[in-house]
Amino acid sequence: MVASVVLLSSTWSTFAHAALATVDCGKRGGIQAALDKFDKSLANSLTLVGTCTEVVTVSGHRDLTIIGGPGVSLTAPVEAIATLRILGSRVAVNDLVVSGGGGLANNAVSCDDRSVCILQNVSARDAGTGVGVQKQSSVDIIGSPATVISGNSNAGIGVYGQSSANITQAVALEQPGITISGNGFGIQAIDGSFVRVENAQIINNSSDGIFGDRGVVYKVFGTNVSGNGNRGAFIRASTLQVGPQFGFAATFANNTGPGVQLLSLGYATVDATFSNNGGPYPSGVDCSSSAVLRFGALSSSSNPSCGE
């Protein structure tokens, strides 16, 4: 038996094992009010329509799906930790543009407190950090070049506190992935976190394209890291693996600083094309004496300190 009622601007249907709701942001009502009516222990789904101006917190949901669509957006109207804050939950978000409201929100999307988040075709813009992942949380960021993470003053994607991020293309393996552009850092990861990037464009960020420090593991495949305002990749006390992926080369080009810089206790295996980067090794890797680079083809164009 299905019960259906209209409450404010939300349409609501309740099933034996799930609840479905739709919020039309052009009318009365809101996302948070709809979420608060869900039984958090069930698998629930919320569809958004229109331009939504609200700060939303998802806390303690076992299995929640938030569905947007063409032209659907969520923007913070006031200062907040995040426009969309996910705490201790398992959440999938599809087809949505999330904005920090020109820096009002510290994060456009925050995946926090051991959450599991799947963001498919979600653009994150105009915040301190576009997608922030912390406190042993994990995120999958899935999209095409039209999925743009941009305009974030600190980082496009920030991965902290033993968290993980898997950044991949939306459809087939041979397709290009998301665009991370016009942020401070492209991707910033620290403190034992893990990041895998496939077929992405990490371009034209004002600081490093990729930043890893204090026990981070990066795996970067088929990705273009170019035109960034400092280094293409900066690795300290962390590990970097770079290589091609399904016909897409890994490229470091036209970065203001070195294409890849390894500092103390940094370790890298690199199979990539380098050109026109800054520093004394524009076609190779710059290292400190305690860093290790393992790839013979780059040895002649890299800092001699890069030993095996």
N, C-alpha and C positions, 0 to 999 in steps of 0.2 A: 504494500500500500504506500502511495506517495502523497505526502502533504506539501502543499505549496501556498505560501503566503507572501504578501508584499509588505515590506517593512522599510519605512523611509524610502530611499531610492534603490534598495537592494531587493533583488528577486532571489528567493530562497527555496530550495528543495531538499528534503531530508530523506535519506535512504537508510536501510538497516545498518549499513557499515560505512556510510560516508555522508558528508553534507556538501552541497553545491550552492554557491551564491554568486551573484553578479552585482557589481557596484558600478553605477553610472556616475562618474565624477562630475558630470555637468549638472547634476541635480542634487537634491539634499541627501544627506547621509555621508558615510565615509568608509574607508578601508578598515581602519582600526575598529570601528563599531561592528563591522561585519565579522572580523576575525574573532572578536571577543565573544561572539555567540557560538563559535565552533566548539565541539567536544575535542580537545587537543589530543586525545588518545586515538582518534580515528583518522582515516585518510580523507582529507578534505580538499576542496578545490574552490578557488576564488578567481572569477574572471573580472578584469577591469576594462572599463570603456571610457574613452575621453582623456582629458587633461586633468590629472590628479595633483592637487597641491596639499601635501600632508606629510607629516613625519609618522612612520609606521614601525612598530616593534612587534616582532614575531618571537614569542618565548615559549619553550616547552612543547612545541608541536611535534608529534611523532611522524607525521607524513602530510605535508602541505604542498599544494601546487598553486602558484599564482600565475595567471595567464593574461598577457596583454594582447597586443596586435598592432597592425600598422597605425602609426600616429599616436599610440597610447604612451603616456609618460607619467612619471611621478617625480615631483619636485619639492624640496624642503622650503617651507615659507618662513622658517625661523631657525635660529641657531640650534644645532642638535649634534649628538654623537654620530648619527647616521640618518640619512633619509629613509633607508630601509635597513633596520637593525635586526639581525637574526641571532638569537641566543639559545643555546642548548636545544636546537631543533634540526629536523631533517626537512629541507625546503628545496623545491624546484621552482625557478622563475623563468618564464618563457616570453620572449618578444616584448621587451619593455625598455624604454629609455629612462634611466634614473639619474636625476641631477641633484647636486649639492646646493643648488640655488645660488651659484656665484660665490661659493666658499662658506655659506652659512653652516653647512654640515661638514664635520670632520671627515666623514666617509659618505660616498654616494650609497654604496652597499657595504655593510659590515657583516661578516660571517664569524661568529665569536662564540667562545665558551663551549668547545667541543661540538660545534654544529657541523652538519654535512650539507653543503649547498651546491646545487647544480644551476648554473646560469647559462641559458641557451639563448643566443641572439639578444643579449642584454648589454646595452651601451651604458657606461657609467662616466658621468661628466661633471665638471665644474664644482669639485669638492676639494678637500685637502688630499684625500686618497680616493681613487675611483672605486676599487674593490679592496677592502681591508680584511685580511684573514688572520685570526690570532687565537691564542689559548687552545692549541691542539685541535684546531678545526681544519676541515678540508673543503676545497672548492674545485669544481670543474667549470671552466669558462669555455664555452663552445660557440663558435660563430664563424662568420665569413668576413671579408674585408669591410663590409658594411657595418659590422659590429665594431664600434669605435670607442676606445677608452681614451678620453682626451680632456684637456683643460683642468687637470688636477694639480694643485700647486706642489704637493709633496711627491706623490707617486701615482702612476696609473694603477698599478697593482702592488699592494704591500702584503708580505707574508711573514708573520712573526710568531715567536713562541712555539717552536716545534709544530708548526702547521704545514699544510701542503696545498699546492695549486697545480692543477693539470689544465693546460691552456692548449686547445686543439681546434681543428677545423670542423665545420658543421656537417659536411655531407660525406663525400668520399675522401679517402686518404690522399688522393692526388690534387685536392682542391686547396687554394690558399686559405689561410686562417684569419684571425682577427688583426685589427690595427691598434697599436698602442702609440699614440703620438701627441705631442704638445703638452706633455706633463713635466713635472720636475724630473724625478727618476722615471724610466719606463717601468721597470720591475725592481722592487727593493725587497730583499729577503735577509733576515738575520736570525740568529739564535736557534740553530738546529733545524731549520725548515727545509722543505723539499719543493723544488719547482721543476716541472717539465713543460717545455714549450715546443709546439710543432707548427711549422708553416706560417709563422706570424710575421708581421711587419712591426718592428720596434724602431721607430724613426722620429727624428726631429724633436726629441725631448731635450729640455734645457740642461739637464745634468747627465748622469750615466744612463745608457740604455738598459744595462743589467748591473745590479749591485748585489754582492753577496758577502756576508761577513759573519764570523763566529759559528762555524760548523754547518754551513749551508751546503746542500747538494743541488746543482743545476744540471739539467739535461736539456740541451737546446738543439733542435733538429730542423733543418730546412727553413731557417729563419733569417730574415734580413735585418741586421742591426746597423743602421746607417744614419748619418746626419745628426747625431746627438751632440749636445753642447759640451760634453766632457768625454769620458771614455766610452767605447762601445760596451765593454764589460769590465768591471772591477771585481776582483776576487781576492779575499784575504781570509786565511785560516778556513778555507772552504774548497769545494771541488767543483770543477766545470768540465762537462763533456759536450763537445760541439761536433756536429756532423751533418751530412745531407739527409734528405728525407723524401723518398718517392719522387725523385726528379727535381726537387727543390734544393738548390745549393744553400749552404750556410754562408752568409756574407757579412763582412765588417768593412764598411767603406765610409769615407768622408766624415768620420767622427773627429771632433776638435782635438781630443786626446788620443792616447793609444787605442788601437782596435780592441785589444785585450791587455789588461794589466794584472799581473799576478804579484801580490805582495806576500809578506811573511806567512809561511805554511800554506800557501795556495798551491793547488795541484790541478792541472788541466790536461785533457786529451783533446786536441783541436784538429779537425779536418774541415777547413773553411777557406774561402777566398778573402784576401785582405788587399785593400788599395786606398791610397790617399788619406790615411789616418794621420793624426798629429803625433808629435813626439819623435824620438830618434829612430823609430822602427815602424815606418808607415805601412810596411807590407808584412809585418810580423807581430810578435808578442813581446811585450816588455815585462821583465821579471826582476824581483829582488833575489838576493843570493840564496835565500831559504825557500824559494818557490821551485816547483817542478813542472816542466812542460814536456809532454810526451807526444811528439809527432815530428818525424824526421824531416818532412818536406818543408817545414817552416824554420828549421834550425839555421839555415844560412841567412834568413832575413829577420831573425829575432835576436834579442839581447843574449849575448853569450852566457850571461848568468843563468839563463833558463836551462838548467841541467836536468838529466834524467836520474 
